[in-house]
Amino acid sequence: MILLPLLALAVGFLVVYVAKLSVPLALGDYVSVALLAALDSVLGGLRAGLADRFDSWIFVTGFFCNAMLAALFVYAGDRLGVNLYLPVVVALGVRMFYNLGIIRRYGMVRLAGRKVLPEEAYEPADSFRRPPPP
Amino acid sequence: MGSQEAGKRQWLWPVSAVCVALGALLALQFSSAKSVPEVGRGRRADVLAQMLAASQEKIREQEREIVRLRSEEARFSEAAAKGRQFTWLLNDELERLRAASGLKPVKGPGVIIHLDDSKLREEATEDAELFLIHDYDLLPVVNELRAAGAEAISINDQRVVERTAIRCVGPVVHVNNVPLSPPYIIKAIGDPKTLAGAVNIKDGVLDRLRSLRFPVRLEVVQTMEIKPVSVAPPMKYAKPVKGPGPQ
């Protein structure tokens, strides 16, 4: 079951690699931030899945919104002469490490059978939540 | 347990879908990063566009030149019919002056200098400019060759004559207003030993380029041909002064 995302990763990689697709040099930054947005989404989704509060709408809209905002930042940065590529990398990077930390905690709970820590320890107050079932 | 299973299945497919995109982007970035050197080797679209525009302008200029030369030829053949002896003398003098001013191909011994953009450029992303040959890299070489008595010089078959300008326009070097792309091959006819010595002197022009890690190659040849300047620009403002020349 956990192998399916890995398989999907390999399929995506191989399709593009075998087809020898490439993007123009000028669009390299956009691919970079899209890559980061995708990686961030995967880690965020994994974390939400482990927390058992995954919502596919939040996941899908989050992926596209983040990718678009990141692309907008890069474009605006290009126009303004300010390297707005950096805040995208920093913001997504920080979040990826944070999500990885939480995934690690869940992994320890599941695999090593350590005592389950209270959920609040994993979930900060500002994180999104699905509305509670009526 | 049932809800747990449903929850697991719920995240699995969207995450896998984004994983496909992630893998595709990874491969895209991977292959784009590999193709950078190829794209960056002085043949970028803007270079080609400039070359196209310049060569179209060149063609129009040459068409005008053809018209001019035809009418000149008609005038000369008429003159030849009038006084053959006088025309021969005049023709000899004309040939000599044409060779000196770069309007005729010339042949002789000399040196060939090969210059290219630095290989470091392929790795550089920020300061790729630093690893390109600029006008200010070519000018001292030409200057040194002239000082050493070179009688004819060309850069990528563009003859360096009295009115030649060597300068960067955007990403390309123009010589005689013709855009050139690397590698630059500078040919100079003169005494090969003197020419080679002049440019190869310690801490001289070629040493400077070598220290910047540009690939430089000097070749001494016993005979080579240097092409003439393709179009001699007409003189619009400078008019010859009537009367005896300097004696």
Interface residues (C-beta under 8 A of the other chain):
Chain A: M1 L4 P5 L6 L7 A8 L9 A10 V11 G12 F13 L14 V15 V16 Y17 K20 L21 S22 V23 L25 G28 V31 S32 A34 L35 A38 L39 S41 V42 G45 L46 A48 G49 D52 R53 F54 S56 F59 V60 F63
Chain B: Q4 G7 K8 Q10 W11 L12 W13 P14 V15 S16 A17 V18 C19 V20 A21 L22 G23 A24 L25 L26 A27 L28 Q29 F30 S31 S32 A33 S35 V36 V39 G40
